[in-house]
């Protein structure tokens, strides 16, 4: 595979990976009773619609900001960061706050 094409494939895989992580966040939110309107569901920029007094609001906002950085601002997500994101979402889904990020 030509070098330029390899970079395109790597970027595409990274985009698919962060989208899958974000979808897992949406599933965790639903499991915790945070429902969104259909219009807002498809726009992470509106994630602030999570009630600020909801126990998971701060973590949802943090994870959404990370998603936006990677998906739209071209920031790379390391394997360690990917695992941490997935771990934090898993904690949210299981009823925790999701906080307590790895350093």
FENRA-V331605 format. One record per residue. N is the residue number from 1. RES is the residue in three letters. PSI is psi in degrees with one decimal (999 if undefined). OMEGA is omega in radians with two decimals (999 if undefined). Layout:
# FENRA-V331605
((N | RES | PSI | OMEGA) (N | RES | PSI | OMEGA))
This chain:
# FENRA-V331605
((1 | UNK | 132.1 | 3.13) (2 | UNK | 147.9 | -3.10) (3 | UNK | -42.8 | 3.14) (4 | UNK | -40.0 | 3.13) (5 | UNK | -37.4 | 3.12) (6 | UNK | -41.5 | 3.11) (7 | UNK | -38.9 | 3.11) (8 | UNK | -42.4 | 3.14) (9 | UNK | -42.2 | 3.13) (10 | UNK | -43.6 | 3.11) (11 | UNK | -41.0 | -3.14) (12 | UNK | -42.8 | 3.11) (13 | UNK | -40.3 | 3.11) (14 | UNK | -40.7 | 3.12) (15 | UNK | -43.7 | 3.11) (16 | UNK | -38.1 | -3.13) (17 | UNK | -46.8 | -3.11) (18 | UNK | -33.3 | 3.08) (19 | UNK | -41.6 | 3.11) (20 | UNK | -40.3 | 3.10) (21 | UNK | -40.9 | -3.14) (22 | UNK | -39.0 | 3.09) (23 | UNK | -35.9 | 3.09) (24 | UNK | -33.1 | 3.07) (25 | UNK | -43.6 | 3.11) (26 | UNK | -40.7 | 3.12) (27 | UNK | -42.0 | 3.12) (28 | UNK | -40.1 | 3.12) (29 | UNK | -44.6 | 3.13) (30 | UNK | -39.7 | 3.13) (31 | UNK | -26.7 | 3.14) (32 | UNK | 7.3 | 3.06) (33 | UNK | 12.5 | 3.11) (34 | UNK | 107.9 | 3.14) (35 | UNK | 145.5 | 3.13) (36 | UNK | 156.7 | 3.06) (37 | UNK | 156.0 | -3.12) (38 | UNK | -39.8 | -3.13) (39 | UNK | -42.3 | -3.11) (40 | UNK | -30.3 | -3.10) (41 | UNK | -31.5 | -3.07) (42 | UNK | 10.3 | -3.13) (43 | UNK | 102.5 | 3.14) (44 | UNK | -19.5 | 3.13) (45 | UNK | -18.8 | 3.14) (46 | UNK | 13.6 | -3.11) (47 | UNK | -19.3 | 3.11) (48 | UNK | -3.4 | 3.09) (49 | UNK | -13.9 | 3.04) (50 | UNK | 125.5 | -3.11) (51 | UNK | 130.6 | -3.07) (52 | UNK | -21.4 | 3.12) (53 | UNK | -0.9 | 3.11) (54 | UNK | 140.3 | -3.09) (55 | UNK | -24.7 | -3.10) (56 | UNK | 3.1 | -3.02) (57 | UNK | -47.4 | -3.08) (58 | UNK | -43.8 | -3.12) (59 | UNK | -39.1 | 3.09) (60 | UNK | -43.9 | 3.13) (61 | UNK | -44.5 | 3.12) (62 | UNK | -46.5 | -3.12) (63 | UNK | -36.3 | 3.12) (64 | UNK | -40.3 | 3.10) (65 | UNK | -39.4 | 3.09) (66 | UNK | -43.9 | 3.11) (67 | UNK | -48.0 | -3.11) (68 | UNK | -41.9 | 3.11) (69 | UNK | -43.9 | -3.09) (70 | UNK | -46.0 | -3.03) (71 | UNK | -40.6 | -2.99) (72 | UNK | -21.5 | -3.10) (73 | UNK | 2.3 | 3.05) (74 | UNK | 13.6 | 3.11) (75 | UNK | 138.1 | 3.12) (76 | UNK | 145.4 | 3.08) (77 | UNK | 118.7 | 3.14) (78 | UNK | 164.8 | 3.10) (79 | UNK | -39.4 | 3.11) (80 | UNK | -42.2 | 3.11) (81 | UNK | -37.8 | 3.10) (82 | UNK | -45.2 | 3.13) (83 | UNK | -39.5 | 3.13) (84 | UNK | -43.2 | 3.11) (85 | UNK | -48.7 | -3.13) (86 | UNK | -40.4 | 3.13) (87 | UNK | -44.4 | -3.13) (88 | UNK | -39.4 | 3.10) (89 | UNK | -41.8 | 3.12) (90 | UNK | -42.9 | 3.10) (91 | UNK | -41.4 | 3.10) (92 | UNK | -47.3 | -3.10) (93 | UNK | -34.6 | -3.10) (94 | UNK | -1.6 | 3.07) (95 | UNK | -0.2 | 3.10) (96 | UNK | 179.8 | 3.12) (97 | UNK | -19.1 | -3.10) (98 | UNK | -11.4 | -3.10) (99 | UNK | 173.4 | -3.12) (100 | UNK | 46.2 | -3.12) (101 | UNK | 149.8 | 3.02) (102 | UNK | 146.9 | -3.13) (103 | UNK | 999 | 999))
